[in-house]
Amino acid sequence: MTKNSDYRFSFGPWTIHEGSDPFGPTVRPTVESASKLKTCKEAGFDAMMLHDDDAVPGLDSMSASAVLAEAKQYKTMLADNGLVVEMVAPRLWEDARGIDGGFTSRDPKVRQWAIDRSRQCVDICRAMETDLFVLWLAREGTYMREAKNSIDSHRYLIEAFNAILEHDPQIRIAIEPKPNEPMDHAYLPTIGHVLAIAHQTVDPARVGGLIEIAHSLLAGLDPADDLAFALQANKLWSVHLNDQNGLKYDQDKTFGSSNLRSAFNQVRVLEKAGFASTGMLAVDVKAMRTQKAEFATQHLINSKRMFMHLVEKVRSLDPELERQLTVSGNDEAVEMAILEHLMGV
């Protein structure tokens, strides 16, 4: 198998979770943060992706200086485990003030709160020695389209992005698109929307994308093409590896578990772009609700393992078959060769 050192991997503490869902309570015990870091390193991961309140629990009740002090302590704990921080994101969607969205709320006081917390998150990024600030615009949308003026909402988003960019001249914003959930209709649902709005900010060079595989599938799109679109623009700054079984709620399944050929093509695009030397892969998956606690990290290990298996499949593809992909008139034969290569026959 290809050496793991070719790619760098991260995961977030929320991926080791209690197994609750909208239809039922927790089914596994809570795992303390230090144990998650130990698991991360033992499984061969290089970094953590964090929300602001993963790094600093209870930050809303703390002074700015106390928040930064706590963030630096967390960074030290990471370093003691041989880990770094890939990115930090503000968790706006779990605050009651953001019920109508943060940046696009109908209440100007809430919009200001969302910007202020995002600026604080930028400061946490810098304390963690990462320049990658991620925005998943979870509640930036509507349940009822008439509830907001969408033209104004997009202007509010640009104003918020500009405020973040102007707060720190080194920070990069990676926007993570998703078409729905928790909102019925989300603003910036695809990577195309993200890159279009990036060019309307005060510094387009510092606004790019984070593509989550399941989110592309939820939009009915081909994740490999989404990756390619961002890569050709030099705007793919992180990837969330997972999978999705159809157009439903966000499942965060183990990478390659539902759409193996699609996963192969995703890896193929990343390989052709040399992404291993320019970015990091975040494993953003959930253990199945039925998984016992003692096995509730297997989804992380399996996702990483599947990715590296597919790297080997991409790299071992017959060069002549690669040539035929673009010049052959017998697409059926080429397709069967791809399928047989994936099956090892």
C-alpha positions as CSV (number, residue, x, y, z in Angstrom):
1,M,0.0,0.0,0.0
2,T,1.1,3.6,-0.7
3,K,2.8,5.2,2.3
4,N,0.6,7.4,4.4
5,S,3.3,10.1,4.3
6,D,2.2,11.0,0.8
7,Y,-0.9,12.5,2.3
8,R,-1.7,14.3,5.6
9,F,-4.9,13.6,7.4
10,S,-6.9,15.3,10.1
11,F,-10.1,14.7,12.0
12,G,-12.3,16.6,14.4
13,P,-13.2,15.7,17.9
14,W,-16.9,15.5,17.0
15,T,-16.3,12.4,14.8
16,I,-15.8,10.4,18.1
17,H,-19.3,10.9,19.4
18,E,-22.1,9.5,21.5
19,G,-24.3,8.3,18.6
20,S,-27.3,10.5,19.2
21,D,-29.5,11.4,16.2
22,P,-32.7,13.5,15.7
23,F,-34.7,10.4,16.5
24,G,-33.0,9.1,19.6
25,P,-30.7,9.7,22.6
26,T,-27.0,9.0,23.0
27,V,-26.0,5.4,22.8
28,R,-22.3,5.6,23.7
29,P,-20.4,7.3,26.6
30,T,-18.6,10.6,26.1
31,V,-14.9,10.3,25.4
32,E,-12.6,12.9,27.0
33,S,-10.6,15.2,24.8
34,A,-7.2,13.9,25.7
35,S,-8.3,10.4,24.7
36,K,-9.4,11.6,21.3
37,L,-6.0,13.2,20.7
38,K,-4.3,10.0,21.7
39,T,-6.6,8.1,19.2
40,C,-5.8,10.6,16.5
41,K,-2.0,10.1,16.8
42,E,-2.2,6.3,17.2
43,A,-4.3,6.0,14.1
44,G,-1.7,7.9,12.0
45,F,-3.5,11.2,11.8
46,D,-1.4,14.4,11.6
47,A,-3.7,17.2,12.7
48,M,-7.0,18.2,14.3
49,M,-9.8,20.3,12.7
50,L,-11.6,22.2,15.4
51,H,-14.5,24.5,16.1
52,D,-13.8,27.5,18.3
53,D,-15.6,25.9,21.3
54,D,-13.8,22.6,20.8
55,A,-10.6,24.5,21.6
56,V,-12.1,26.8,24.2
57,P,-15.3,25.3,25.8
58,G,-17.5,28.0,27.3
59,L,-15.8,30.8,25.4
60,D,-18.9,33.0,25.5
61,S,-18.5,33.6,29.2
62,M,-14.7,34.3,29.0
63,S,-12.7,37.5,28.4
64,A,-10.8,37.8,25.1
65,S,-7.4,37.3,26.8
66,A,-8.7,34.2,28.7
67,V,-10.0,32.7,25.4
68,L,-6.6,33.1,23.8
69,A,-4.8,31.7,26.8
70,E,-7.0,28.6,26.8
71,A,-6.5,28.2,23.0
72,K,-2.7,28.3,23.5
73,Q,-3.0,25.6,26.2
74,Y,-5.0,23.4,23.8
75,K,-2.3,23.9,21.2
76,T,0.3,22.8,23.7
77,M,-1.7,19.7,24.4
78,L,-1.8,19.0,20.7
79,A,1.9,19.5,20.3
80,D,2.6,17.1,23.2
81,N,0.7,14.5,21.2
82,G,2.6,15.3,18.0
83,L,-0.3,17.1,16.4
84,V,-1.0,20.4,14.7
85,V,-4.2,22.3,13.9
86,E,-5.4,22.2,10.3
87,M,-8.2,24.7,10.7
88,V,-10.7,26.4,13.1
89,A,-14.3,27.2,12.4
90,P,-16.8,29.3,14.5
91,R,-19.7,27.1,15.7
92,L,-22.5,29.8,15.1
93,W,-25.3,27.4,14.4
94,E,-25.6,25.9,17.9
95,D,-26.2,29.3,19.6
96,A,-29.8,30.2,20.1
97,R,-29.1,33.7,18.8
98,G,-28.4,32.2,15.4
99,I,-31.8,30.5,15.0
100,D,-32.4,32.6,11.9
101,G,-28.8,32.5,10.7
102,G,-25.9,34.5,12.0
103,F,-24.6,36.6,9.1
104,T,-28.0,36.7,7.3
105,S,-30.2,37.1,10.3
106,R,-33.1,39.5,10.1
107,D,-31.8,41.1,13.3
108,P,-28.8,43.4,12.8
109,K,-27.6,42.8,16.4
110,V,-27.4,39.1,15.6
111,R,-25.5,39.8,12.4
112,Q,-23.0,41.8,14.4
113,W,-22.7,39.0,17.0
114,A,-21.9,36.5,14.2
115,I,-19.1,38.8,12.9
116,D,-17.7,39.5,16.3
117,R,-17.5,35.7,17.2
118,S,-16.0,35.0,13.8
119,R,-13.3,37.7,14.5
120,Q,-12.6,36.0,17.8
121,C,-12.3,32.6,16.0
122,V,-9.7,34.2,13.7
123,D,-7.7,35.1,16.8
124,I,-8.0,31.5,17.9
125,C,-6.7,30.4,14.5
126,R,-3.7,32.5,14.9
127,A,-3.1,31.3,18.5
128,M,-3.2,27.8,17.1
129,E,-0.7,28.8,14.4
130,T,-3.0,28.1,11.4
131,D,-4.2,30.5,8.8
132,L,-7.1,28.4,7.7
133,F,-10.5,29.7,8.9
134,V,-13.5,27.6,7.8
135,L,-17.1,28.7,7.4
136,W,-19.9,26.1,7.2
137,L,-22.9,28.4,6.7
138,A,-25.2,26.0,8.5
139,R,-28.2,28.3,9.2
140,E,-27.5,30.9,6.5
141,G,-30.6,30.3,4.6
142,T,-34.4,29.9,5.1
143,Y,-37.1,27.5,5.8
144,M,-39.4,29.8,3.8
145,R,-37.9,31.7,1.0
146,E,-40.2,34.7,1.5
147,A,-38.8,35.2,5.0
148,K,-35.7,37.0,3.8
149,N,-34.6,39.2,0.9
150,S,-32.1,36.9,-0.7
151,I,-30.4,39.8,-2.5
152,D,-29.7,41.5,0.9
153,S,-28.7,38.1,2.4
154,H,-25.9,37.7,-0.1
155,R,-24.8,41.2,0.5
156,Y,-24.7,40.5,4.2
157,L,-22.5,37.5,3.6
158,I,-20.0,39.6,1.6
159,E,-19.9,42.2,4.4
160,A,-19.2,39.4,6.9
161,F,-16.4,37.9,4.8
162,N,-14.9,41.3,4.3
163,A,-15.0,42.0,8.1
164,I,-13.1,38.7,8.7
165,L,-10.5,39.4,6.0
166,E,-9.9,42.9,7.3
167,H,-9.5,41.6,10.9
168,D,-6.3,39.7,10.0
169,P,-4.3,40.2,6.8
170,Q,-3.0,36.6,6.9
171,I,-6.1,34.6,7.4
172,R,-7.6,32.5,4.6
173,I,-11.4,31.8,4.5
174,A,-12.4,28.4,3.3
175,I,-16.2,28.2,2.7
176,E,-17.8,24.8,3.0
177,P,-20.9,24.6,0.8
178,K,-24.0,22.5,1.5
179,P,-27.4,22.7,-0.2
180,N,-29.6,22.0,2.8
181,E,-29.8,20.8,6.4
182,P,-30.3,22.2,8.9
183,M,-32.0,24.9,6.8
184,D,-34.5,23.9,4.1
185,H,-32.7,26.0,1.6
186,A,-29.1,27.2,2.1
187,Y,-27.3,30.1,0.6
188,L,-24.1,29.2,-1.3
189,P,-25.2,25.6,-1.8
190,T,-22.3,24.6,-4.2
191,I,-18.6,25.2,-4.7
192,G,-19.6,27.3,-7.8
193,H,-21.6,29.7,-5.6
194,V,-18.6,29.9,-3.2
195,L,-16.1,30.8,-5.8
196,A,-18.4,33.3,-7.4
197,I,-18.9,35.2,-4.2
198,A,-15.2,35.0,-3.3
199,H,-14.5,37.3,-6.2
200,Q,-16.8,40.0,-4.7
201,T,-14.8,40.2,-1.5
202,V,-12.1,42.7,-0.7
203,D,-9.4,40.1,-1.1
204,P,-10.5,37.2,-3.4
205,A,-7.1,35.6,-3.2
206,R,-7.8,34.7,0.5
207,V,-11.2,33.2,-0.1
208,G,-11.5,29.6,-1.3
209,G,-13.4,26.4,-0.7
210,L,-13.6,23.3,1.4
211,I,-15.5,20.5,-0.3
212,E,-17.2,17.8,1.7
213,I,-18.0,14.8,-0.4
214,A,-21.4,14.1,1.1
215,H,-22.4,17.7,0.5
216,S,-21.7,17.5,-3.2
217,L,-23.8,14.3,-3.3
218,L,-26.6,16.0,-1.4
219,A,-26.7,18.6,-4.2
220,G,-27.0,15.9,-6.8
221,L,-23.5,16.7,-8.1
222,D,-20.4,14.6,-8.9
223,P,-17.9,15.2,-6.1
224,A,-14.9,14.5,-8.4
225,D,-16.1,17.3,-10.8
226,D,-16.6,19.6,-7.8
227,L,-13.0,18.9,-6.7
228,A,-11.7,19.4,-10.2
229,F,-13.6,22.7,-10.5
230,A,-12.0,24.1,-7.3
231,L,-8.6,22.6,-8.1
232,Q,-8.3,24.2,-11.5
233,A,-8.9,27.6,-9.9
234,N,-6.4,26.8,-7.1
235,K,-9.2,27.3,-4.6
236,L,-9.4,23.8,-3.0
237,W,-8.0,24.4,0.5
238,S,-9.3,21.3,2.3
239,V,-11.4,18.2,1.6
240,H,-13.8,16.4,4.0
241,L,-13.7,12.7,3.1
242,N,-16.9,10.8,3.7
243,D,-19.8,9.2,1.8
244,Q,-23.5,9.5,1.4
245,N,-26.3,7.0,0.6
246,G,-28.6,9.0,-1.7
247,L,-30.3,12.4,-1.4
248,K,-31.3,12.5,2.2
249,Y,-29.9,13.8,5.5
250,D,-26.1,14.3,5.9
251,Q,-24.9,10.8,6.8
252,D,-21.1,11.2,7.0
253,K,-20.5,7.6,6.1
254,T,-17.1,6.0,5.9
255,F,-15.3,7.2,2.8
256,G,-16.0,4.9,-0.2
257,S,-18.5,2.8,1.6
258,S,-21.5,3.6,-0.6
259,N,-20.0,5.0,-3.8
260,L,-16.8,3.2,-4.5
261,R,-16.3,4.1,-8.1
262,S,-17.1,7.7,-7.3
263,A,-14.5,7.6,-4.5
264,F,-12.0,6.2,-7.0
265,N,-12.6,9.2,-9.3
266,Q,-12.3,11.6,-6.4
267,V,-8.9,10.2,-5.5
268,R,-7.9,10.2,-9.2
269,V,-8.6,14.0,-9.5
270,L,-6.7,14.7,-6.3
271,E,-3.7,12.6,-7.5
272,K,-3.7,14.4,-10.9
273,A,-3.6,17.7,-9.1
274,G,-0.8,16.7,-6.7
275,F,-3.0,17.6,-3.8
276,A,-0.8,15.6,-1.4
277,S,1.7,18.4,-1.6
278,T,-0.6,21.3,-1.2
279,G,-3.5,20.4,1.1
280,M,-4.7,18.2,3.9
281,L,-7.5,15.6,3.9
282,A,-10.0,15.8,6.8
283,V,-11.9,12.7,7.7
284,D,-15.4,13.9,8.6
285,V,-17.3,10.7,9.4
286,K,-19.7,9.4,12.0
287,A,-19.7,5.9,13.5
288,M,-22.9,4.1,12.8
289,R,-25.4,4.4,15.7
290,T,-25.3,0.6,16.1
291,Q,-21.5,0.6,16.6
292,K,-20.4,-0.5,20.1
293,A,-18.3,2.0,22.1
294,E,-15.1,-0.1,21.9
295,F,-15.2,0.0,18.1
296,A,-16.4,3.6,17.7
297,T,-13.2,4.9,16.1
298,Q,-13.1,2.2,13.4
299,H,-14.9,4.6,10.9
300,L,-11.9,7.0,11.1
301,I,-9.3,4.3,10.5
302,N,-11.4,2.7,7.7
303,S,-11.9,6.0,5.9
304,K,-8.2,6.7,5.9
305,R,-7.4,3.1,4.9
306,M,-9.9,3.2,2.0
307,F,-8.4,6.4,0.7
308,M,-5.0,5.0,0.6
309,H,-6.2,1.7,-1.1
310,L,-7.7,3.9,-3.8
311,V,-4.5,5.9,-4.1
312,E,-2.8,2.6,-4.9
313,K,-5.5,1.8,-7.4
314,V,-5.1,5.1,-9.2
315,R,-1.3,4.9,-9.3
316,S,-1.4,1.3,-10.5
317,L,-3.8,2.0,-13.4
318,D,-2.2,0.8,-16.7
319,P,-0.8,3.8,-18.5
320,E,-2.1,2.4,-21.8
321,L,-5.6,2.3,-20.3
322,E,-5.2,5.9,-19.2
323,R,-4.4,6.8,-22.8
324,Q,-7.4,4.9,-24.1
325,L,-9.6,6.8,-21.7
326,T,-9.2,9.9,-24.0
327,V,-8.7,8.4,-27.4
328,S,-10.7,5.1,-27.5
329,G,-13.9,4.8,-29.3
330,N,-14.8,1.7,-27.3
331,D,-15.9,3.3,-24.0
332,E,-17.7,0.1,-22.9
333,A,-14.4,-1.8,-23.0
334,V,-12.5,1.0,-21.2
335,E,-15.2,1.1,-18.5
336,M,-15.0,-2.7,-18.0
337,A,-11.3,-2.4,-17.6
338,I,-11.8,0.3,-14.9
339,L,-14.3,-1.9,-13.1
340,E,-12.0,-5.0,-13.3
341,H,-9.1,-2.9,-12.0
342,L,-11.2,-1.8,-9.0
343,M,-12.2,-5.4,-8.3
344,G,-8.6,-6.7,-8.8
345,V,-9.6,-9.2,-11.5
